[in-house]
Amino acid sequence: MTRSHTVSIETYKRHIRLFRYLNDVWIFTQLMRPELKRRGDELRHSRSKAKKSYPVPKRDRAVKSKRRDSDVGQVFIAQYERGLFETNIISIVSRVEAFIQECLVIAIWDQPEKMSIIDKGGVPLDLFLAHEDRNALLERLIAMRCQELMFAKPADYLAKAAQVLSIEIPKDRIANYLELKATRDVLIHNQGLINRLYIDKAGTKARGQLGDELVIDEDYFGDAVMSAKALSGAMQRETEKKYE
């Protein structure tokens, strides 16, 4: 088996692992949401007005936080309506980024000269001094540089990934992923409210106007899963063509 053929095989393995994760997330969400709704409605309609104690962490010990049944019920409903989707969207983007990073590592390890595509800085002295074995040094350097690349703009790291893998990623797959990544950023950094950064990052795929709350529902969650699958699938198929 040639090393280049190994690139195709290892990329396929990562794609399948991501694909399974995405299916698992979808299945879990579909099964969990009715339970959240059922339990939430049950608690919201409780006749009890007493505040019950719930243990919550505080530094090195647990303390008690008191809530009425109706308050806890609303927590369940919030997760049913939006929270579970938000959490999974954030996780999905992280998994896709990990997949891209792994593909980069695989391809550069196959052809170390491709390191120049993502890094012009050479080997840091401290890293050189810490590794006597050349392969160990190269492995650590590749992993470090690929990880650093993922802090760039999504459009930039996707372009670099395509260049390293010597493939073309369909523009529609990229556009859908950029919107998904922009949604993830708004959920984390702006409480789900559309800001100028979201509009700039999402481009023509932007879903709303400045100041609007982003729609995060079952339909969009399905789109998010499909966008992640489509990008991963496109990268895997094109890599297979290149390295067959």
Secondary structure, DSSP 8 states (H G I E B T S, - for coil): --HHHHHHHHHHHHHHHHHHHHHHHHHHHHHHHHHHHHHHHHHHT------EEEEEEETTEEEEEEE-HHHHHHHHHHIIIIIHHHHHHHHHHHHHHHHHHHHHHHHHHHSGGGHHHH--S---HHHHHH--SHHHHHHHHHHHHHHHHTTS-HHHHHHHHHHHHT----HHHHHHHHHHHHHHHHHHHSTTB--HHHHHHHGGG--S-TT-B---SHHHHHHHHHHHHHHHHHHHHHHHHHH-
